[in-house]
């Protein structure tokens, strides 16, 4: 196959791969968040009674997080591949940095909760209601509901800006991204469903990319006279 056709095939596969990765990330993270919300009270000062009854459900939710993170990394990489030379250094830095910071804080929070479960298994009586548990629970709550969600908002703003500048998403999708990102940036820590906003936006974006990719007709390869001579 000529190099031009190889390049075209790669560009056609990139949007579909980004869409599939984004959908996987959204489904896994939404499932994890819902399991946590059903098992752990929203109050960061609760004493930890869920460790005695719902620890296995929480552990299941935490085991989904690494796979969601892998899918999100794939989503970022394929989106940057789709942008190609149209992406400048400034937006590339903020886009990649905000995405990686969100992912790092997500992993850190999951690791802290996993550590709580392990510590409770080792010594159930000493952990419940202790200062160690309160600190670990509070720091996880603060990281996810303030810092991680703000990085998610920055990621959405940069993605929406790139969409307006390059046209790889519809303009209404970009403006919707701005509106939702502002909600994340200026929301308080006590909105329980705020963590679901980002994966829902990624899901919407990914479904749009997938549908847009499927609607485009496949390119018909053009064989020149010179290529026929080499056959």
Backbone bond lengths (Angstrom), bond angles and torsions (degrees), N, CA, C in turn:
res aa  C-N    CA-C-N  psi(-1)  N-CA   C-N-CA  omega(-1)  CA-C   N-CA-C  phi
1 X - - - 1.473 - - 1.531 108.94 -
2 X 1.356 118.23 135.44 1.465 120.44 179.82 1.517 111.45 -61.92
3 X 1.341 117.86 155.89 1.476 120.70 -179.63 1.512 113.15 -58.59
4 X 1.359 117.36 -34.00 1.460 119.59 -178.46 1.522 110.93 -64.43
5 X 1.345 116.69 -38.56 1.457 119.75 -179.35 1.515 111.29 -71.97
6 X 1.341 116.63 -35.29 1.463 119.80 175.51 1.517 110.91 -60.45
7 X 1.355 116.57 -44.17 1.457 121.66 -179.60 1.519 110.70 -63.09
8 X 1.346 116.61 -41.47 1.461 120.25 179.31 1.522 111.20 -63.84
9 X 1.324 116.67 -42.36 1.458 120.33 -179.90 1.523 111.49 -63.53
10 X 1.341 116.96 -39.32 1.452 120.72 178.76 1.524 110.77 -64.58
11 X 1.334 116.84 -41.22 1.464 119.82 -179.21 1.518 111.33 -68.15
12 X 1.335 117.45 -30.54 1.453 120.13 178.37 1.522 111.18 -74.05
13 X 1.336 116.88 -34.19 1.451 119.73 -179.89 1.525 112.04 -74.67
14 X 1.329 117.92 -28.57 1.461 121.16 -174.21 1.528 113.25 -60.87
15 X 1.337 120.48 -49.15 1.474 119.14 179.45 1.520 112.31 -61.52
16 X 1.342 116.98 -39.24 1.458 119.26 -179.29 1.528 110.67 -66.31
17 X 1.334 116.93 -40.12 1.463 120.16 178.46 1.519 110.82 -64.75
18 X 1.341 117.05 -39.92 1.466 120.66 177.79 1.525 110.54 -62.85
19 X 1.321 116.54 -41.62 1.461 120.39 -179.20 1.519 111.13 -64.69
20 X 1.327 117.07 -44.96 1.469 120.46 -179.52 1.521 110.41 -63.91
21 X 1.341 117.09 -43.46 1.469 120.65 178.93 1.521 110.85 -63.32
22 X 1.328 117.55 -42.17 1.459 120.58 178.70 1.515 112.77 -64.15
23 X 1.331 116.54 -39.34 1.466 120.22 178.45 1.523 110.51 -65.70
24 X 1.331 117.17 -43.00 1.464 120.43 177.86 1.528 111.27 -61.37
25 X 1.343 115.80 -45.48 1.461 119.63 178.40 1.526 111.03 -58.46
26 X 1.311 116.72 -46.19 1.460 120.87 -176.95 1.521 111.52 -63.41
27 X 1.331 116.51 -46.99 1.460 119.94 -177.94 1.527 110.71 -63.27
28 X 1.333 116.68 -44.73 1.461 120.22 -178.07 1.531 111.61 -65.88
29 X 1.347 116.30 -44.92 1.465 118.78 -177.54 1.525 111.37 -70.74
30 X 1.319 118.27 -39.48 1.458 120.86 177.74 1.527 110.43 -62.66
31 X 1.327 116.24 -43.17 1.469 120.08 177.35 1.520 111.23 -60.85
32 X 1.336 116.30 -44.30 1.462 120.70 179.42 1.529 111.51 -62.46
33 X 1.325 116.92 -45.58 1.468 120.62 -179.29 1.529 110.89 -63.78
34 X 1.330 117.37 -42.52 1.466 120.05 -179.64 1.525 111.44 -65.10
35 X 1.335 116.97 -40.20 1.464 119.68 176.93 1.526 111.05 -62.34
36 X 1.332 115.92 -40.55 1.461 119.31 178.59 1.520 111.51 -67.35
37 X 1.327 116.49 -40.42 1.455 119.65 -179.16 1.524 111.83 -66.70
38 X 1.336 116.57 -33.38 1.463 120.00 178.48 1.521 112.25 -76.23
39 X 1.326 117.01 -19.54 1.465 120.55 -174.68 1.520 113.89 -104.65
40 X 1.340 116.55 -35.52 1.467 121.08 -173.41 1.523 109.32 -111.81
41 X 1.323 119.35 127.77 1.471 121.03 176.53 1.527 111.14 -60.26
42 X 1.319 115.59 148.20 1.460 120.02 -178.36 1.518 112.66 -69.76
43 X 1.308 118.02 -24.22 1.465 122.16 -178.31 1.530 110.53 -67.36
44 X 1.342 118.71 117.84 1.468 119.76 -179.05 1.517 113.73 -69.74
45 X 1.331 118.40 -10.75 1.462 121.64 -179.12 1.527 112.82 -99.75
46 X 1.330 117.38 8.44 1.465 118.74 178.93 1.530 110.24 -66.78
47 X 1.323 116.22 158.15 1.470 121.60 -168.81 1.522 114.59 -82.20
48 X 1.348 118.28 -11.01 1.461 119.88 178.20 1.505 115.25 99.03
49 X 1.338 117.36 26.93 1.467 119.82 179.79 1.527 111.87 -63.37
50 X 1.331 117.38 -24.54 1.467 121.00 -179.35 1.525 112.25 -64.00
51 X 1.330 117.61 -21.42 1.465 120.04 179.52 1.521 111.95 -64.64
52 X 1.305 117.75 -26.32 1.460 121.65 -178.23 1.521 112.84 -86.12
53 X 1.330 117.70 -21.08 1.467 120.13 -174.85 1.525 114.28 -120.81
54 X 1.349 118.15 -30.12 1.468 120.80 -172.81 1.521 113.25 -123.17
55 X 1.313 118.42 19.24 1.467 120.47 -177.12 1.523 112.01 -62.67
56 X 1.325 118.18 -37.17 1.468 120.78 -179.18 1.528 111.18 -67.60
57 X 1.330 117.20 -37.25 1.469 120.46 177.42 1.520 110.88 -66.64
58 X 1.328 116.35 -41.18 1.465 120.42 177.36 1.522 110.54 -64.18
59 X 1.330 117.44 -40.58 1.459 120.89 178.35 1.528 110.98 -61.92
60 X 1.332 116.74 -39.07 1.463 120.45 176.32 1.523 111.05 -61.95
61 X 1.329 116.38 -44.10 1.466 120.56 178.42 1.527 111.32 -61.13
62 X 1.323 116.73 -40.76 1.462 120.46 -179.78 1.523 111.86 -68.04
63 X 1.321 117.50 -32.76 1.463 120.43 179.12 1.530 112.76 -69.00
64 X 1.328 117.34 -18.86 1.464 120.70 176.65 1.525 112.51 -80.06
65 X 1.331 116.60 -22.30 1.473 120.89 -174.45 1.526 113.21 -62.01
66 X 1.354 121.00 -46.20 1.468 118.82 179.63 1.527 113.51 -59.06
67 X 1.321 117.08 -38.74 1.460 120.32 179.42 1.529 111.21 -69.10
68 X 1.336 116.21 -36.35 1.464 119.59 173.91 1.520 110.52 -63.03
69 X 1.341 117.01 -40.04 1.460 120.65 178.58 1.511 112.56 -64.10
70 X 1.328 117.50 -40.96 1.474 120.78 177.73 1.527 110.13 -62.07
71 X 1.324 116.76 -44.19 1.467 120.08 178.87 1.523 111.18 -63.67
72 X 1.346 117.43 -36.39 1.461 120.28 179.48 1.531 111.09 -68.10
73 X 1.327 117.25 -39.83 1.464 120.38 175.46 1.521 110.92 -60.75
74 X 1.314 116.61 -41.38 1.462 120.70 177.59 1.527 110.43 -64.12
75 X 1.323 115.90 -40.70 1.470 121.35 178.52 1.529 110.85 -59.98
76 X 1.342 116.71 -45.63 1.467 120.77 178.51 1.525 111.02 -62.27
77 X 1.330 116.09 -47.58 1.460 120.37 -177.05 1.507 113.38 -61.84
78 X 1.325 116.85 -42.66 1.459 119.55 -177.71 1.520 110.77 -73.78
79 X 1.329 118.07 -33.74 1.460 119.47 175.52 1.529 110.70 -63.05
80 X 1.321 117.73 -43.01 1.463 120.73 177.67 1.516 110.78 -64.24
81 X 1.317 117.17 -35.39 1.455 120.64 177.25 1.523 110.59 -65.67
82 X 1.340 116.31 -36.83 1.462 119.69 178.88 1.527 111.13 -68.04
83 X 1.329 116.21 -37.43 1.464 119.69 178.79 1.519 110.91 -67.71
84 X 1.346 116.54 -40.64 1.459 120.45 176.66 1.520 113.28 60.59
85 X 1.312 116.17 -131.97 1.463 121.50 -175.56 1.524 112.70 -73.22
86 X 1.317 117.98 -10.79 1.472 120.34 -179.31 1.517 112.34 -76.66
87 X 1.316 118.47 -12.48 1.452 122.52 -178.00 1.527 110.13 -89.09
88 X 1.343 117.59 120.25 1.467 119.16 179.57 1.525 110.43 -86.23
89 X 1.323 115.71 171.26 1.465 120.54 -172.40 1.516 112.74 -67.87
90 X 1.322 117.32 -37.99 1.465 119.74 -178.23 1.523 110.71 -61.35
91 X 1.334 116.35 -53.64 1.453 119.38 -178.19 1.526 111.64 -68.42
92 X 1.327 116.91 -31.37 1.463 119.84 177.26 1.524 110.68 -63.18
93 X 1.341 116.38 -40.35 1.465 120.58 -179.74 1.519 111.49 -66.16
94 X 1.332 116.91 -47.85 1.467 120.55 -178.81 1.527 110.67 -68.32
95 X 1.311 116.95 -39.51 1.464 122.08 179.58 1.528 110.72 -60.87
96 X 1.329 115.40 -51.94 1.463 119.91 -178.50 1.530 111.25 -69.85
97 X 1.344 116.63 -41.89 1.458 119.92 -177.92 1.514 113.20 -63.87
98 X 1.330 117.52 -45.29 1.464 120.09 -179.19 1.525 110.85 -66.57
99 X 1.321 117.08 -38.66 1.457 119.72 178.25 1.515 112.57 -64.53
100 X 1.337 116.47 -43.20 1.464 120.06 -179.55 1.526 111.65 -70.02
101 X 1.341 117.14 -37.21 1.461 119.72 177.12 1.531 111.23 -64.54
102 X 1.319 116.93 -42.34 1.462 119.87 176.32 1.516 110.48 -58.92
103 X 1.321 116.25 -45.51 1.456 120.54 -178.44 1.527 111.35 -65.43
104 X 1.341 117.11 -40.55 1.465 120.59 179.64 1.526 111.16 -63.29
105 X 1.331 117.12 -42.78 1.460 119.69 179.36 1.523 112.18 -69.63
106 X 1.332 116.35 -32.82 1.457 119.97 175.74 1.529 110.66 -64.08
107 X 1.322 116.15 -45.34 1.463 120.55 179.06 1.537 110.96 -65.63
108 X 1.332 116.50 -41.24 1.462 119.50 -179.64 1.530 111.22 -62.36
109 X 1.324 116.13 -44.88 1.471 120.04 179.88 1.521 111.14 -62.92
110 X 1.328 116.22 -42.12 1.462 119.54 178.31 1.526 111.04 -63.63
111 X 1.338 116.65 -39.01 1.466 120.08 179.34 1.523 111.26 -65.64
112 X 1.337 117.65 -38.18 1.468 120.44 178.73 1.524 110.65 -64.33
113 X 1.329 116.92 -44.51 1.467 119.95 178.75 1.527 110.43 -64.51
114 X 1.334 116.50 -40.22 1.454 119.43 176.14 1.525 111.95 -61.56
115 X 1.336 116.02 -38.18 1.463 119.90 176.18 1.519 112.38 -64.09
116 X 1.321 116.88 -36.39 1.465 120.96 176.79 1.526 110.14 -61.39
117 X 1.329 116.19 -43.87 1.471 119.73 -179.17 1.522 110.83 -64.29
118 X 1.336 117.23 -42.14 1.468 120.69 179.35 1.529 110.66 -64.46
119 X 1.335 116.55 -43.14 1.463 120.09 179.63 1.517 111.45 -64.06
120 X 1.330 116.72 -37.63 1.465 119.81 178.26 1.524 111.01 -67.15
121 X 1.327 116.47 -37.74 1.464 119.75 178.20 1.528 110.92 -63.93
122 X 1.339 116.47 -37.56 1.462 120.47 -178.70 1.530 112.01 -71.92
123 X 1.337 116.65 -39.92 1.474 119.57 -177.34 1.528 108.79 -149.88
124 X 1.327 117.72 83.89 1.465 120.82 -173.72 1.526 113.95 -62.25
125 X 1.300 117.81 -34.73 1.460 120.46 -172.27 1.527 112.49 -73.01
126 X 1.318 117.97 -36.64 1.469 120.81 -174.56 1.525 113.29 -79.69
127 X 1.339 117.55 -26.08 1.463 118.96 -173.79 1.523 112.83 -80.60
128 X 1.323 117.54 -42.82 1.459 120.36 -174.55 1.530 111.13 -59.56
129 X 1.327 115.44 125.19 1.453 121.06 178.36 1.515 114.83 74.47
130 X 1.331 118.26 5.10 1.456 120.70 -178.81 1.527 110.94 -81.53
131 X 1.347 115.39 166.40 1.464 120.41 178.23 1.518 111.10 -66.23
132 X 1.336 116.91 -33.06 1.464 121.16 178.42 1.523 110.89 -63.04
133 X 1.330 116.22 -45.47 1.463 119.92 178.94 1.522 110.82 -64.34
134 X 1.329 116.63 -44.11 1.470 120.41 -179.15 1.526 111.10 -60.86
135 X 1.335 116.34 -42.48 1.465 119.98 179.64 1.530 111.20 -65.07
136 X 1.338 116.70 -47.49 1.468 120.31 -178.79 1.526 111.01 -62.79
137 X 1.312 116.45 -41.56 1.471 120.95 179.59 1.522 111.14 -65.64
138 X 1.328 116.62 -41.55 1.465 120.50 -178.34 1.522 111.67 -69.03
139 X 1.326 117.11 -41.50 1.462 119.12 -177.14 1.528 110.77 -67.95
140 X 1.328 116.69 -35.19 1.466 119.93 175.99 1.522 110.77 -65.12
141 X 1.309 115.93 -43.08 1.466 121.40 179.39 1.522 111.21 -62.15
142 X 1.335 117.03 -44.56 1.459 121.18 -178.50 1.527 111.84 -66.74
143 X 1.327 116.93 -43.35 1.458 120.26 -178.03 1.522 110.99 -62.42
144 X 1.320 117.44 -47.39 1.448 120.03 -175.29 1.529 112.54 -74.39
145 X 1.338 117.65 -40.20 1.461 120.45 -173.64 1.521 114.03 -86.86
146 X 1.321 117.44 -10.96 1.462 119.81 178.90 1.530 110.81 -120.34
147 X 1.321 117.07 -64.89 1.454 120.49 -170.28 1.533 112.61 -75.26
148 X 1.322 117.31 -49.23 1.466 119.35 -178.94 1.518 111.34 -63.57
149 X 1.325 116.62 -41.09 1.461 119.44 -177.29 1.530 111.31 -69.32
150 X 1.342 116.83 -29.24 1.462 119.48 176.19 1.530 110.81 -70.74
151 X 1.331 116.82 -38.65 1.463 119.76 176.39 1.532 110.76 -65.51
152 X 1.322 116.39 -35.49 1.460 119.42 175.44 1.533 110.41 -62.56
153 X 1.337 116.72 -39.78 1.461 120.31 176.84 1.512 112.37 -62.97
154 X 1.330 117.47 -41.53 1.471 120.90 177.46 1.523 110.05 -63.21
155 X 1.325 117.14 -42.45 1.467 121.19 178.06 1.527 110.92 -58.89
156 X 1.331 116.84 -41.02 1.458 120.43 179.71 1.516 111.84 -67.79
157 X 1.343 116.93 -38.53 1.466 119.87 179.16 1.524 110.93 -64.05
158 X 1.326 116.44 -45.44 1.466 119.82 -179.73 1.524 110.67 -65.09
159 X 1.328 116.93 -42.80 1.464 119.78 179.05 1.523 111.09 -62.13
160 X 1.327 117.00 -41.97 1.461 120.70 178.96 1.528 111.10 -66.10
161 X 1.339 117.19 -38.60 1.461 120.32 177.73 1.522 111.25 -64.03
162 X 1.326 116.62 -43.52 1.459 120.46 177.15 1.523 110.92 -64.08
163 X 1.330 116.77 -34.75 1.458 119.97 178.13 1.526 111.28 -64.66
164 X 1.346 116.98 -40.66 1.464 120.14 177.99 1.525 111.84 -67.82
165 X 1.325 117.08 -37.08 1.458 121.18 -176.36 1.517 112.99 -78.12
166 X 1.312 117.44 -32.10 1.470 120.46 -173.78 1.520 113.18 -110.75
167 X 1.339 117.80 -20.89 1.452 120.48 179.52 1.511 114.98 78.51
168 X 1.340 118.52 19.53 1.458 118.19 179.74 1.528 111.84 -79.37
169 X 1.344 116.70 -8.60 1.455 122.58 170.10 1.526 108.48 -130.84
170 X 1.324 116.51 159.86 1.462 120.27 176.25 1.530 109.98 -66.67
171 X 1.330 115.96 152.29 1.464 120.18 -176.83 1.533 111.19 -63.35
172 X 1.337 117.37 -36.21 1.469 118.48 -179.81 1.523 110.88 -66.17
173 X 1.340 116.82 -30.42 1.453 119.79 176.15 1.525 110.62 -67.63
174 X 1.332 115.87 -38.73 1.461 120.11 179.56 1.534 110.90 -65.53
175 X 1.339 116.91 -45.81 1.466 119.22 -179.58 1.528 111.46 -66.98
176 X 1.321 117.15 -34.90 1.458 120.21 174.37 1.531 110.53 -63.33
177 X 1.324 116.32 -40.01 1.463 120.06 177.04 1.513 112.32 -60.93
178 X 1.344 117.23 -41.33 1.470 120.76 176.44 1.529 111.24 -59.60
179 X 1.327 115.91 -46.14 1.466 119.97 -176.73 1.528 111.22 -63.61
180 X 1.323 116.07 -45.00 1.468 119.86 -179.42 1.522 110.74 -68.32
181 X 1.337 116.82 -36.60 1.465 120.36 179.09 1.523 111.25 -63.89
182 X 1.322 117.57 -40.40 1.461 120.56 177.10 1.524 111.07 -63.59
183 X 1.332 116.17 -35.49 1.463 119.92 175.97 1.530 110.57 -61.24
184 X 1.335 116.28 -42.33 1.465 120.00 179.67 1.523 111.71 -68.90
185 X 1.332 117.53 -39.84 1.458 120.80 -176.64 1.526 112.45 -67.73
186 X 1.320 116.91 -35.01 1.462 119.99 -174.52 1.523 113.27 -110.33
187 X 1.305 117.01 12.25 1.464 119.61 178.56 1.518 110.52 -81.04
188 X 1.312 116.21 154.92 1.455 121.16 177.10 1.518 111.44 -84.53
189 X 1.316 115.66 169.13 1.450 120.60 -177.30 1.525 112.45 -76.92
190 X 1.320 117.81 -10.12 1.459 119.98 -172.27 1.535 112.89 -100.24
191 X 1.312 118.12 11.08 1.467 120.62 174.76 1.528 107.51 -86.72
192 X 1.322 117.24 109.04 1.463 121.16 -170.08 1.528 112.77 -64.56
193 X 1.312 118.28 -37.90 1.463 120.88 -173.74 1.522 113.12 -88.18
194 X 1.324 118.17 6.16 1.465 120.19 -173.27 1.533 111.83 -64.79
195 X 1.332 117.60 -30.24 1.458 120.38 -178.92 1.526 112.41 -67.64
196 X 1.324 117.19 -21.26 1.461 120.11 -179.91 1.520 112.73 -80.07
197 X 1.317 117.59 -15.61 1.460 120.71 -173.73 1.531 111.00 -64.43
198 X 1.334 117.13 -45.75 1.461 119.85 -176.05 1.528 112.69 -64.45
199 X 1.345 120.51 -51.59 1.468 117.98 178.15 1.528 113.49 -63.17
200 X 1.336 117.73 -29.50 1.466 119.41 176.05 1.526 110.74 -67.12
201 X 1.338 116.65 -38.03 1.468 119.96 176.95 1.523 111.00 -66.40
202 X 1.325 116.98 -42.55 1.468 120.33 177.14 1.527 110.44 -61.67
203 X 1.331 116.70 -39.46 1.463 120.70 178.23 1.518 111.12 -62.74
204 X 1.327 117.31 -45.37 1.460 121.26 178.60 1.520 111.01 -61.98
205 X 1.335 116.70 -45.14 1.462 121.25 179.19 1.524 111.16 -62.09
206 X 1.319 116.29 -42.75 1.463 120.52 -177.44 1.531 111.29 -67.35
207 X 1.321 116.93 -41.72 1.462 120.25 178.14 1.529 110.13 -63.25
208 X 1.339 116.71 -40.32 1.461 119.68 177.94 1.533 110.70 -62.01
209 X 1.350 116.96 -46.37 1.465 120.56 -179.65 1.525 110.62 -60.94
210 X 1.327 116.61 -42.36 1.465 120.21 -178.89 1.527 110.88 -64.64
211 X 1.324 117.38 -45.82 1.469 120.48 179.96 1.518 110.37 -64.73
212 X 1.334 116.98 -42.16 1.460 120.85 179.16 1.519 111.12 -62.67
213 X 1.326 116.59 -38.33 1.458 120.05 178.96 1.527 111.95 -68.51
214 X 1.330 116.72 -38.83 1.458 120.08 -179.23 1.523 112.15 -71.40
215 X 1.327 116.75 -27.16 1.471 120.17 -179.84 1.521 112.35 -74.44
216 X 1.329 117.31 -26.02 1.459 119.86 -176.55 1.520 109.92 -73.46
217 X 1.339 116.67 134.05 1.466 119.05 179.13 1.521 111.24 -69.41
218 X 1.309 116.12 147.39 1.465 120.70 178.19 1.517 109.38 -69.34
219 X 1.343 118.25 137.07 1.452 120.97 -179.46 1.520 111.46 -67.94
220 X 1.314 116.30 139.62 1.457 121.84 177.38 1.518 108.63 -89.07
221 X 1.326 119.06 120.05 1.457 120.31 -179.06 1.519 111.74 -66.10
222 X 1.320 115.35 135.77 1.460 121.76 178.93 1.513 108.28 -105.98
223 X 1.330 116.10 121.18 1.458 121.84 -178.37 1.528 108.25 -102.39
224 X 1.300 115.50 120.60 1.458 121.48 179.98 1.523 110.68 -81.23
225 X 1.367 115.62 168.54 1.450 120.83 179.00 1.516 111.86 -62.45
226 X 1.357 114.90 -36.84 1.450 119.26 -179.34 1.516 111.64 -65.91
227 X 1.371 116.05 -37.33 1.454 119.60 177.52 1.511 111.51 -67.59
228 X 1.366 117.32 -34.60 1.450 119.93 177.93 1.533 111.80 -65.84
229 X 1.322 116.13 -33.02 1.455 118.96 179.50 1.529 111.88 -67.34
230 X 1.332 115.79 -31.55 1.462 119.58 -179.09 1.529 112.06 -78.83
231 X 1.326 117.40 -16.87 1.458 120.19 -179.65 1.532 111.69 -72.40
